[in-house]
């Protein structure tokens, strides 16, 4: 069982490692540290969390009802969780494989498809899936169950950190809300975006808040029945709209998770509307041409500002009229108004290109959160903030469009645990700057690459300027034909586990080189076409400079 710290007494307790934050990243670090025999036998670890973790420990999933807080666990992250004996405790029945991703432009409809079976041709082992989708509570409960097997970790939950100071010996000391004080050789901040540990370490951060709010919800929809005409609900769909991307992520044959990044004003109005209006707009957002979708969004905003919100029947009537004006057959897969009683049997043509039609929003799951970009200037502290390390959201916050936030935090935990274990095995001081330095050397640039790519994608796809739309359309269509480059992107995003290496005839270097050669050819073609566009090309470059 977990060893809980007592909440009485005035003496300052000394520990080797204090982890502030009991979210997935903090719990994963505690599990990774505890899985090391060298660390178990020599270090005393304490994890401090302000929330009540007993609610996580006793969580139980119920049928086809899912939490709106879900994450995509990449194969690389899953391998790490298996290595520290956590994945076996995750309730597998409440996880769903992502075997394919369909991503397309909301204006030009240029599409790129990422499929797990494509990776097998450049890998030494078959790859069945790119990731697993699961509720965060399912993972957190498994992490807590794992810690129960390691009595060396003390867990102090329902306790907030009031202050952090530095002892004369340079050790950080935590003053807790219950009056207890804990001094530690190494203080780890896994305490989120507004990290007190980062503030104590005097580590500044850079970033910005996007003019974007992310709507999340759990969707109930028509079942995806596996037949020769249609695959199971194991495909993730994402459409890039002018207001931001909308993503449809599979949870079960009849349930999926929504992440819709849009303007704060539209997010507020959609959440205030009838749930039927939100469901109808989700279906339309994946199907309607962007001109009509823009009109509907403006109509919803205007109706709320006038105090006469659109009802579900009214929005459905408007969608039907607009689909008819675009020549969309009500029986086609591209119609969001198909009669429910006809959504059985053989699916219409191109049904696999679009997510299942949403029938309703699961009660209490529709919510929103602000979208930010934030990266700490450093991951370890110096001077008065020495003996500190940051991981997860305390170190970086990324746009959710790539679904990489949790995976970056798990990779941080894996790297920091390995760094600490190395210091222990060498008899070093685990809190010293020298001992901790390999951690940021391994993780900082890796994290920043993912963050920079998602930021640029968000900005590029917010534009409806003709030359920009043309340039990104050409890029997507060319990339979709380049399997080596697509594979390199998927491997970089964690689709390959750490135990699954490239085949000898397709090394990582050769794969990337081949991808760059093809990309260069595509760029040469794009440049020659741009020369013929004259002034349009100049507009692209000017607009790109504005995005920087």
C-alpha positions as CSV (number, residue, x, y, z in Angstrom):
1,X,0.0,0.0,0.0
2,X,1.0,3.6,-0.5
3,X,2.7,5.2,2.5
4,X,0.9,8.5,3.4
5,X,2.7,11.2,5.2
6,X,1.3,12.3,8.5
7,X,-0.1,15.8,8.8
8,X,0.9,16.5,12.4
9,X,4.1,17.7,13.9
10,X,6.3,20.7,13.4
11,X,9.6,19.0,12.4
12,X,10.9,19.4,8.9
13,X,11.2,16.1,7.1
14,X,14.0,15.4,4.7
15,X,13.4,13.4,1.5
16,X,15.6,12.8,-1.6
17,X,12.9,13.7,-4.2
18,X,9.7,15.7,-3.8
19,X,7.4,15.7,-6.7
20,X,4.7,18.4,-6.7
21,X,1.7,17.4,-8.9
22,X,-0.3,14.2,-9.1
23,X,-1.4,14.3,-12.7
24,X,-0.3,11.7,-15.3
25,X,3.2,13.2,-15.7
26,X,4.0,13.4,-11.9
27,X,2.6,9.9,-11.3
28,X,4.5,8.5,-14.2
29,X,7.7,9.9,-12.9
30,X,7.1,8.4,-9.4
31,X,6.3,5.0,-11.0
32,X,9.4,5.2,-13.2
33,X,11.6,6.0,-10.3
34,X,10.1,3.3,-8.2
35,X,10.6,0.7,-10.9
36,X,14.3,1.1,-10.6
37,X,15.9,-1.2,-8.0
38,X,18.8,1.2,-7.4
39,X,16.5,4.1,-6.7
40,X,14.1,2.0,-4.5
41,X,17.0,0.9,-2.3
42,X,18.6,4.3,-1.9
43,X,16.1,7.2,-2.2
44,X,13.1,8.4,-0.3
45,X,10.4,9.9,-2.6
46,X,7.4,12.0,-1.7
47,X,4.6,13.0,-4.1
48,X,2.4,16.0,-3.1
49,X,-1.0,16.7,-4.7
50,X,-3.6,19.3,-3.9
51,X,-6.5,17.2,-5.1
52,X,-8.2,14.1,-3.7
53,X,-6.5,11.2,-5.4
54,X,-8.8,8.7,-3.7
55,X,-11.5,9.7,-6.3
56,X,-9.1,8.7,-9.0
57,X,-8.2,5.4,-7.3
58,X,-11.9,4.4,-6.9
59,X,-12.9,5.5,-10.4
60,X,-14.9,3.0,-12.4
61,X,-16.0,3.3,-16.1
62,X,-19.6,2.6,-16.9
63,X,-20.6,1.0,-20.2
64,X,-20.5,3.4,-23.1
65,X,-20.4,6.5,-20.9
66,X,-17.0,8.2,-21.2
67,X,-15.2,11.1,-19.6
68,X,-14.5,14.1,-21.8
69,X,-10.8,14.1,-20.7
70,X,-9.1,11.6,-23.0
71,X,-5.7,11.2,-24.4
72,X,-4.0,9.5,-27.3
73,X,-1.2,7.3,-26.0
74,X,1.4,6.7,-28.7
75,X,3.2,3.4,-29.1
76,X,6.3,5.0,-27.7
77,X,4.5,6.2,-24.6
78,X,2.8,2.8,-24.3
79,X,6.1,1.0,-24.4
80,X,7.4,3.2,-21.6
81,X,4.2,2.5,-19.5
82,X,4.7,-1.3,-20.1
83,X,8.4,-1.0,-19.1
84,X,7.4,0.5,-15.7
85,X,4.6,-2.1,-15.2
86,X,1.7,0.5,-15.6
87,X,0.1,-0.5,-18.8
88,X,-1.0,-3.9,-17.5
89,X,-3.2,-2.1,-15.0
90,X,-4.9,0.1,-17.6
91,X,-8.4,-1.2,-18.3
92,X,-8.0,-2.4,-21.8
93,X,-11.7,-2.6,-22.5
94,X,-11.9,1.2,-22.2
95,X,-9.1,1.8,-24.7
96,X,-9.5,2.0,-28.5
97,X,-6.8,1.6,-31.1
98,X,-6.2,4.4,-33.7
99,X,-5.3,2.5,-36.8
100,X,-5.7,5.4,-39.2
101,X,-5.9,9.2,-39.3
102,X,-7.6,11.2,-41.9
103,X,-6.7,14.9,-42.0
104,X,-8.0,17.4,-44.6
105,X,-8.2,21.1,-45.4
106,X,-11.6,22.6,-44.8
107,X,-11.3,24.9,-47.8
108,X,-9.6,22.9,-50.5
109,X,-10.4,19.4,-49.2
110,X,-6.8,18.4,-49.8
111,X,-6.4,15.2,-47.7
112,X,-3.6,13.2,-46.1
113,X,-4.0,9.7,-44.7
114,X,-1.8,8.2,-42.0
115,X,-2.3,4.4,-41.7
116,X,-0.6,2.0,-39.3
117,X,-0.3,-0.7,-42.0
118,X,1.8,1.7,-44.1
119,X,4.4,1.7,-41.4
120,X,5.1,-2.1,-41.6
121,X,6.9,-1.7,-45.0
122,X,9.6,0.4,-43.3
123,X,9.7,-1.3,-40.0
124,X,11.2,-4.6,-38.8
125,X,8.0,-5.6,-37.1
126,X,4.3,-5.3,-38.1
127,X,2.6,-2.2,-36.6
128,X,-1.1,-2.7,-35.9
129,X,-1.9,0.7,-34.6
130,X,-0.5,4.2,-34.2
131,X,-1.8,5.0,-30.8
132,X,-4.4,4.1,-28.1
133,X,-7.2,6.4,-27.0
134,X,-8.2,6.2,-23.4
135,X,-9.7,8.4,-20.6
136,X,-7.1,10.1,-18.5
137,X,-8.8,8.7,-15.4
138,X,-8.1,5.2,-16.7
139,X,-4.4,5.9,-17.0
140,X,-4.2,7.8,-13.7
141,X,-5.8,5.0,-11.8
142,X,-3.4,2.5,-13.3
143,X,-0.5,4.8,-12.2
144,X,-1.8,4.9,-8.7
145,X,-2.2,1.1,-8.6
146,X,1.3,0.7,-9.7
147,X,2.6,2.9,-6.9
148,X,0.8,0.8,-4.3
149,X,3.4,-1.9,-5.1
150,X,6.3,0.4,-4.1
151,X,6.2,1.3,-0.4
152,X,9.2,3.6,-0.9
153,X,6.9,6.4,-2.2
154,X,5.0,8.5,0.3
155,X,1.9,10.1,-1.1
156,X,0.5,13.2,0.4
157,X,-2.7,14.3,-1.3
158,X,-5.4,16.8,-0.5
159,X,-2.5,19.1,0.5
160,X,-1.5,22.3,-1.2
161,X,2.0,23.9,-1.2
162,X,1.8,27.3,0.4
163,X,5.4,28.4,-0.1
164,X,8.8,27.2,-1.4
165,X,12.0,28.5,0.1
166,X,15.7,27.6,0.1
167,X,17.5,26.2,3.1
168,X,21.0,27.4,4.0
169,X,22.4,24.1,2.5
170,X,20.7,25.0,-0.8
171,X,17.9,22.4,-0.5
172,X,14.4,23.6,-1.4
173,X,11.9,23.4,1.5
174,X,8.2,23.1,1.0
175,X,5.8,24.7,3.4
176,X,2.5,22.8,3.1
177,X,-1.0,24.0,3.9
178,X,-1.3,21.5,6.8
179,X,1.7,23.1,8.5
180,X,4.2,20.4,7.6
181,X,7.6,21.3,6.1
182,X,9.6,19.0,3.7
183,X,13.1,19.7,2.5
184,X,14.4,17.8,-0.5
185,X,17.6,17.2,-2.4
186,X,15.6,17.4,-5.7
187,X,12.3,19.3,-6.2
188,X,10.3,18.2,-9.3
189,X,7.6,20.5,-10.7
190,X,4.8,18.5,-12.4
191,X,2.3,21.1,-11.2
192,X,0.9,22.5,-14.4
193,X,0.8,25.6,-16.4
194,X,0.9,28.0,-13.4
195,X,3.7,26.1,-11.8
196,X,4.8,27.3,-8.3
197,X,7.9,25.2,-8.7
198,X,8.8,27.1,-11.9
199,X,8.3,30.4,-10.1
200,X,10.5,29.3,-7.2
201,X,13.3,28.3,-9.6
202,X,13.1,31.7,-11.3
203,X,12.7,30.0,-14.7
204,X,10.9,32.3,-17.1
205,X,8.8,31.1,-19.9
206,X,7.7,32.4,-23.3
207,X,4.5,32.0,-25.2
208,X,1.1,33.3,-25.8
209,X,-2.6,32.6,-25.6
210,X,-4.2,31.8,-28.9
211,X,-7.5,33.5,-29.7
212,X,-8.9,30.0,-29.5
213,X,-11.0,28.0,-27.1
214,X,-11.1,24.2,-27.4
215,X,-14.5,22.5,-27.0
216,X,-14.4,19.0,-25.7
217,X,-17.4,16.5,-25.4
218,X,-18.2,12.9,-25.6
219,X,-20.3,12.1,-28.7
220,X,-22.8,9.3,-29.1
221,X,-23.2,8.3,-32.8
222,X,-24.4,5.6,-35.1
223,X,-22.4,2.4,-34.8
224,X,-19.5,1.6,-37.2
225,X,-20.2,-2.1,-38.0
226,X,-17.2,-3.9,-39.4
227,X,-18.1,-5.2,-42.9
228,X,-16.4,-5.5,-46.2
229,X,-17.8,-2.0,-47.0
230,X,-16.7,-0.2,-43.8
231,X,-14.1,-0.6,-41.1
232,X,-14.6,-0.4,-37.3
233,X,-14.5,2.9,-35.4
234,X,-10.7,3.0,-35.2
235,X,-10.1,6.1,-37.5
236,X,-9.4,9.5,-36.1
237,X,-10.7,12.4,-38.2
238,X,-9.5,16.0,-38.3
239,X,-10.6,18.8,-40.5
240,X,-8.8,22.2,-40.5
241,X,-11.3,25.0,-40.5
242,X,-10.6,28.8,-40.6
243,X,-11.5,29.1,-36.9
244,X,-9.3,26.1,-35.9
245,X,-9.2,22.3,-36.3
246,X,-12.0,19.9,-35.3
247,X,-11.1,16.4,-34.3
248,X,-13.2,13.2,-33.9
249,X,-11.4,10.5,-31.9
250,X,-12.8,7.0,-31.5
251,X,-13.7,5.6,-28.0
252,X,-16.0,2.7,-28.9
253,X,-18.2,1.5,-31.7
254,X,-20.9,4.1,-30.7
255,X,-18.9,6.8,-28.8
256,X,-16.1,9.2,-29.8
257,X,-14.4,12.2,-28.3
258,X,-14.5,15.7,-29.7
259,X,-11.8,18.4,-29.6
260,X,-12.9,21.5,-31.5
261,X,-10.6,24.5,-31.5
262,X,-12.6,27.6,-32.4
263,X,-13.0,31.2,-31.5
264,X,-13.9,32.0,-27.9
265,X,-17.1,33.7,-28.9
266,X,-18.3,30.8,-30.9
267,X,-17.3,28.3,-28.3
268,X,-19.2,30.2,-25.6
269,X,-22.4,30.4,-27.8
270,X,-22.3,26.7,-28.9
271,X,-22.0,25.6,-25.2
272,X,-24.9,27.8,-24.3
273,X,-27.0,26.4,-27.1
274,X,-29.2,23.3,-27.0
275,X,-27.1,20.2,-27.2
276,X,-28.9,19.3,-30.4
277,X,-27.5,22.5,-32.0
278,X,-24.0,21.5,-31.0
279,X,-24.4,18.0,-32.4
280,X,-25.8,19.4,-35.7
281,X,-22.9,21.9,-36.0
282,X,-20.3,19.1,-35.3
283,X,-21.8,17.0,-38.2
284,X,-21.9,20.1,-40.4
285,X,-18.3,21.1,-39.5
286,X,-17.0,17.8,-41.0
287,X,-19.2,18.0,-44.1
288,X,-20.4,21.4,-45.2
289,X,-18.3,23.5,-47.6
290,X,-16.6,26.3,-45.6
291,X,-18.7,29.1,-47.1
292,X,-21.9,27.7,-45.7
293,X,-20.2,26.7,-42.4
294,X,-19.0,30.3,-42.0
295,X,-22.6,31.5,-42.6
296,X,-24.0,29.1,-40.0
297,X,-21.5,30.1,-37.4
298,X,-22.2,33.8,-38.0
299,X,-26.0,33.1,-37.8
300,X,-25.6,31.4,-34.4
301,X,-23.5,34.2,-33.1
302,X,-26.0,36.8,-34.3
303,X,-29.1,35.0,-33.0
304,X,-27.5,34.8,-29.5
305,X,-26.6,38.5,-29.6
306,X,-30.2,39.3,-30.4
307,X,-31.5,37.2,-27.6
308,X,-33.2,34.6,-29.9
309,X,-30.9,31.6,-30.0
310,X,-31.4,29.2,-32.9
311,X,-33.2,26.0,-31.9
312,X,-32.3,22.5,-33.0
313,X,-35.0,22.3,-35.7
314,X,-34.1,25.7,-37.0
315,X,-30.4,24.9,-37.4
316,X,-31.2,21.5,-39.0
317,X,-33.6,23.2,-41.5
318,X,-30.8,25.7,-42.4
319,X,-28.3,22.9,-42.9
320,X,-30.7,20.9,-45.1
321,X,-31.2,24.0,-47.3
322,X,-27.5,24.7,-47.6
323,X,-26.7,21.0,-48.4
324,X,-29.4,21.2,-51.2
325,X,-27.9,24.4,-52.5
326,X,-24.5,22.7,-52.8
327,X,-26.0,19.7,-54.6
328,X,-25.3,17.3,-51.6
329,X,-27.7,14.3,-51.9
330,X,-29.4,13.6,-48.5
331,X,-28.5,9.9,-49.0
332,X,-24.8,10.6,-49.5
333,X,-22.1,10.3,-46.9
334,X,-21.5,14.0,-47.2
335,X,-25.0,14.9,-45.8
336,X,-25.4,15.5,-42.1
337,X,-29.2,15.2,-42.4
338,X,-29.6,11.6,-43.4
339,X,-32.7,10.0,-41.7
340,X,-31.6,8.1,-38.6
341,X,-33.7,5.0,-39.6
342,X,-31.7,4.7,-42.8
343,X,-28.3,4.8,-41.2
344,X,-28.0,1.0,-41.2
345,X,-27.0,-1.6,-43.7
346,X,-24.5,-0.9,-46.5
347,X,-23.0,2.5,-46.0
348,X,-23.0,5.1,-48.8
349,X,-20.0,5.6,-51.0
350,X,-17.1,7.5,-49.3
351,X,-18.5,6.8,-45.8
352,X,-15.0,5.9,-44.7
353,X,-13.8,9.4,-45.5
354,X,-16.0,11.0,-42.8
355,X,-16.8,10.3,-39.1
356,X,-20.1,8.7,-38.1
357,X,-23.0,11.0,-37.7
358,X,-23.4,12.4,-34.2
359,X,-26.8,11.6,-32.6
360,X,-26.3,13.3,-29.3
361,X,-23.9,14.7,-26.7
362,X,-23.3,12.7,-23.6
363,X,-24.7,14.6,-20.6
364,X,-22.3,16.8,-18.7
365,X,-19.4,16.3,-21.1
366,X,-19.5,19.5,-23.2
367,X,-16.9,21.9,-21.9
368,X,-14.1,24.2,-23.1
369,X,-10.7,25.4,-22.1
370,X,-8.3,28.1,-23.4
371,X,-5.5,27.1,-25.9
372,X,-2.0,28.3,-25.1
373,X,1.6,28.0,-26.3
374,X,4.1,28.1,-23.5
375,X,7.6,26.9,-23.1
376,X,9.9,27.3,-20.1
377,X,13.3,28.8,-20.9
378,X,15.0,26.0,-19.0
379,X,13.9,22.6,-17.5
380,X,16.3,22.7,-14.5
381,X,17.0,25.6,-12.1
382,X,20.3,27.3,-11.1
383,X,21.5,29.6,-8.4
384,X,18.7,30.4,-5.9
385,X,16.4,28.0,-7.8
386,X,18.9,25.1,-7.9
387,X,17.9,21.5,-7.3
388,X,14.7,21.8,-9.3
389,X,13.4,20.2,-12.5
390,X,10.3,20.7,-14.5
391,X,8.2,18.3,-16.6
392,X,4.9,18.1,-18.4
393,X,2.7,21.2,-18.5
394,X,5.0,23.0,-16.0
395,X,7.6,22.9,-18.7
396,X,5.6,23.2,-21.9
397,X,2.0,23.7,-23.0
398,X,1.2,22.8,-26.6
399,X,-1.8,23.3,-29.0
400,X,-4.0,20.2,-28.8
401,X,-4.3,19.8,-32.6
402,X,-1.6,17.0,-32.6
403,X,-2.7,15.3,-29.4
404,X,0.9,15.3,-28.1
405,X,0.6,17.1,-24.8
406,X,0.4,14.0,-22.5
407,X,2.9,12.1,-24.6
408,X,5.5,14.9,-24.2
409,X,5.0,14.8,-20.5
410,X,5.4,11.0,-20.3
411,X,8.6,11.3,-22.4
412,X,9.8,13.9,-19.9
413,X,9.1,11.5,-17.0
414,X,11.0,8.7,-18.8
415,X,14.0,10.8,-19.5
416,X,14.2,12.4,-16.0
417,X,13.9,9.1,-14.3
418,X,16.7,7.7,-16.4
419,X,18.8,10.7,-15.6
420,X,18.3,10.3,-11.9
421,X,19.0,6.5,-12.0
422,X,22.3,7.2,-13.8
423,X,23.3,9.6,-11.1
424,X,22.4,7.1,-8.4
425,X,24.4,4.3,-10.1
426,X,27.4,6.6,-10.4
427,X,27.2,7.8,-6.8
428,X,26.4,11.3,-7.8
429,X,24.3,14.1,-6.3
430,X,20.9,13.7,-7.9
431,X,20.0,17.3,-7.4
432,X,23.2,18.8,-8.8
433,X,23.1,20.8,-12.1
434,X,25.7,18.4,-13.6
435,X,23.7,15.3,-12.8
436,X,20.4,16.8,-14.2
437,X,21.9,18.3,-17.3
438,X,21.3,15.3,-19.6
439,X,17.6,15.6,-19.0
440,X,17.1,19.0,-20.8
441,X,19.7,18.1,-23.4
442,X,17.5,15.1,-24.3
443,X,14.1,16.7,-24.0
444,X,14.2,20.4,-24.7
445,X,14.7,20.4,-28.4
446,X,12.6,17.3,-28.9
447,X,9.6,19.1,-27.2
448,X,10.3,22.3,-29.1
449,X,10.2,20.6,-32.5
450,X,6.7,19.3,-31.8
451,X,5.5,22.6,-30.3
452,X,6.8,24.6,-33.2
453,X,5.2,22.4,-35.9
454,X,1.8,22.5,-34.2
455,X,2.0,26.3,-33.8
456,X,2.9,26.8,-37.5
457,X,0.1,24.4,-38.6
458,X,-2.4,26.3,-36.5
459,X,-1.4,29.7,-38.0
460,X,-1.1,28.4,-41.6
461,X,-4.6,26.8,-41.6
462,X,-6.2,29.9,-40.0
463,X,-5.7,31.7,-43.4
464,X,-8.2,31.6,-46.3
465,X,-5.9,33.7,-48.5
466,X,-5.8,32.1,-51.9
467,X,-2.0,31.7,-52.4
468,X,-1.6,30.3,-48.9
469,X,-4.5,27.8,-49.4
470,X,-2.9,26.8,-52.8
471,X,0.6,26.4,-51.3
472,X,-0.6,24.2,-48.3
473,X,-2.9,22.2,-50.6
474,X,0.1,21.3,-52.9
475,X,2.2,20.5,-49.9
476,X,-0.4,18.1,-48.5
477,X,-1.2,16.4,-51.8
478,X,2.5,15.8,-52.5
479,X,3.2,14.6,-48.9
480,X,0.3,12.2,-49.1
481,X,2.1,10.4,-51.9
482,X,5.5,10.2,-50.1
483,X,5.3,7.1,-47.9
484,X,8.9,7.5,-46.5
485,X,8.3,11.0,-45.4
486,X,4.9,10.2,-43.9
487,X,6.4,7.3,-42.1
488,X,9.2,9.5,-40.7
489,X,6.5,11.9,-39.4
490,X,4.6,9.1,-37.8
491,X,7.7,7.7,-36.2
492,X,8.7,11.1,-34.9
493,X,5.2,11.5,-33.4
494,X,5.6,8.2,-31.4
495,X,3.9,5.7,-33.7
496,X,7.0,3.5,-33.4
497,X,7.6,1.9,-30.0
498,X,11.1,2.1,-28.5
499,X,11.6,-1.7,-29.1
500,X,10.5,-1.6,-32.7
501,X,13.5,-0.6,-34.9
502,X,13.7,0.2,-38.6
503,X,14.5,-2.7,-40.9
504,X,18.2,-2.9,-42.0
505,X,17.3,-1.9,-45.6
506,X,15.4,1.2,-44.4
507,X,17.3,2.8,-41.6
508,X,16.1,6.0,-40.0
509,X,18.8,8.0,-41.8
510,X,18.0,6.4,-45.2
511,X,14.2,6.9,-44.7
512,X,14.6,10.6,-43.8
513,X,17.1,11.2,-46.6
514,X,14.7,9.6,-49.1
515,X,11.9,11.8,-47.7
516,X,13.9,14.9,-48.1
517,X,14.8,14.0,-51.7
518,X,11.2,13.6,-52.6
519,X,10.3,16.8,-50.6
520,X,13.0,18.7,-52.5
521,X,11.5,17.6,-55.8
522,X,8.1,18.7,-54.6
523,X,9.5,22.1,-53.6
524,X,11.2,22.5,-57.0
525,X,7.8,21.9,-58.7
526,X,6.1,24.3,-56.3
527,X,8.7,27.0,-57.0
528,X,8.3,26.7,-60.8
529,X,4.6,27.0,-60.4
530,X,4.9,30.0,-58.1
531,X,7.0,31.8,-60.7
532,X,4.1,31.6,-63.1
533,X,1.8,33.1,-60.4
534,X,3.8,36.3,-60.3
535,X,2.2,38.6,-57.8
536,X,0.5,35.8,-56.0
537,X,3.8,34.3,-54.9
538,X,4.8,37.6,-53.4
539,X,1.6,37.6,-51.4
540,X,2.4,34.2,-50.0
541,X,5.9,35.3,-48.9
542,X,4.5,38.5,-47.3
543,X,1.8,36.6,-45.5
544,X,4.2,34.0,-44.3
545,X,6.4,36.7,-42.8
546,X,3.4,38.0,-40.9
547,X,2.9,34.6,-39.4
548,X,6.4,34.4,-38.0
